[in-house]
Structure formats: structure tokens, C-alpha cells
Amino acid sequence: MKKYNGQTNISGEIIRKMREEKKMSVEEICQKLESMNVSMNKSQLYRVEKGKAILKDFEMTALFIIFDIDFSEVKNILRNGKMCRKTISCDTIKRRYREIS
């Protein structure tokens, strides 16, 4: 399996930060996913957040909807390579989104 900077996915960090910022537990996120007909247990979500599990496109879409993350913002962050060099805060994500809107 191919990896990017040692990680299976590069969205896990954003997902973890957003979950923590919204003070939501892994269990709460899994329940919300289930209500959207997306099956992911706590262990799978934990592995996604750690970059150890593949994140399917429909899972990523559901998670970004739960956290109200705009896909264009994620693209901007990845294009600028910010995820690779340092940890980013959710405030940074939101600020960058406002800058490109």
C-alpha cells in the first residue's frame, strides 16, 4: 500500500482536530456517521485519525459534512503543503477558508 509521509491518509489530522475542537467523542462521531448510513466503528475512526487506515471518499465526505469543513479549504491546505510540514489548528483552517472565499 502506498503511503504519503508515512501515513495511509492525510485527512486524519484535520478530522481529529475538528472533533476535538467541537468537543465530540469518537463514539458521537460514529453515531452521526451511522445516522448518515456510513458504518465506521470507534477503532476504525481512531485509526483514520492516526493516519493508519484508508479513508474512503464517502467516509471523508460524511466526516467533512459533520464538521462543516469546505472541500475547497482542504484542497488549499494540501496544495500549499501545510499538512506535511506542521500541525495546523482548526482556526487556521477556518481563517484560510475565509481568505479564499
C-alpha positions as CSV (number, residue, x, y, z in Angstrom):
1,M,0.0,0.0,0.0
2,K,1.3,3.4,-0.9
3,K,1.8,6.0,1.8
4,Y,2.4,9.7,1.9
5,N,4.9,10.8,4.5
6,G,4.3,7.5,6.3
7,Q,0.6,7.9,6.5
8,T,-2.2,6.0,4.8
9,N,-4.4,9.1,4.7
10,I,-3.7,12.8,5.1
11,S,-7.1,13.8,6.3
12,G,-6.9,12.2,9.7
13,E,-5.2,15.1,11.4
14,I,-8.0,17.5,10.2
15,I,-10.7,15.1,11.3
16,R,-9.1,14.7,14.8
17,K,-8.6,18.4,15.3
18,M,-12.2,19.2,14.2
19,R,-13.6,16.5,16.5
20,E,-11.6,17.8,19.4
21,E,-12.5,21.5,18.7
22,K,-16.2,20.5,18.7
23,K,-15.6,18.5,21.9
24,M,-17.1,15.4,20.3
25,S,-16.1,11.9,21.3
26,V,-15.2,9.2,18.8
27,E,-18.4,7.4,19.8
28,E,-20.5,10.5,19.0
29,I,-18.9,10.8,15.6
30,C,-19.6,7.1,14.9
31,Q,-23.2,7.6,15.8
32,K,-23.5,10.6,13.5
33,L,-21.9,8.6,10.7
34,E,-24.3,5.7,11.4
35,S,-27.3,8.2,11.0
36,M,-25.9,9.0,7.6
37,N,-25.7,5.3,6.7
38,V,-21.9,5.3,6.9
39,S,-20.6,2.4,9.0
40,M,-17.4,3.2,11.0
41,N,-16.7,1.8,14.4
42,K,-14.6,3.6,17.1
43,S,-11.5,1.6,16.3
44,Q,-11.7,2.4,12.6
45,L,-12.1,6.1,13.3
46,Y,-9.2,6.1,15.7
47,R,-7.0,4.5,13.0
48,V,-8.2,7.1,10.4
49,E,-7.3,9.9,12.8
50,K,-3.8,8.4,13.3
51,G,-3.3,8.1,9.5
52,K,-3.2,4.3,9.8
53,A,-6.3,3.4,7.9
54,I,-7.6,4.2,4.4
55,L,-10.3,6.8,4.4
56,K,-12.9,6.1,1.7
57,D,-14.3,9.0,-0.2
58,F,-17.8,8.6,1.1
59,E,-16.5,8.4,4.7
60,M,-14.4,11.6,4.2
61,T,-17.4,13.3,2.7
62,A,-19.6,12.4,5.6
63,L,-17.0,13.4,8.2
64,F,-16.5,16.8,6.5
65,I,-20.3,17.3,6.5
66,I,-20.4,16.6,10.2
67,F,-17.6,19.1,10.9
68,D,-18.8,21.6,8.3
69,I,-15.5,21.5,6.5
70,D,-15.4,23.0,3.0
71,F,-13.7,20.8,0.5
72,S,-12.0,23.8,-1.3
73,E,-10.3,24.6,2.0
74,V,-8.9,21.2,2.3
75,K,-7.6,21.4,-1.3
76,N,-6.0,24.8,-0.5
77,I,-4.3,23.4,2.6
78,L,-3.0,20.3,0.8
79,R,-1.9,22.4,-2.3
80,N,0.2,24.6,0.0
81,G,1.8,21.6,1.7
82,K,0.8,22.8,5.2
83,M,-0.3,19.4,6.3
84,C,3.1,17.9,5.5
85,R,5.2,20.4,7.4
86,K,3.4,21.2,10.6
87,T,0.3,20.6,12.7
88,I,-2.4,23.1,11.9
89,S,-5.2,24.4,14.1
90,C,-8.8,24.4,13.2
91,D,-8.8,28.2,13.5
92,T,-6.1,28.2,10.7
93,I,-8.4,26.1,8.5
94,K,-11.3,28.5,9.0
95,R,-9.1,31.6,8.5
96,R,-7.7,30.2,5.2
97,Y,-11.2,29.4,4.1
98,R,-12.3,33.0,4.7
99,E,-9.3,34.2,2.8
100,I,-10.1,32.2,-0.3
101,S,-13.9,32.8,-0.2
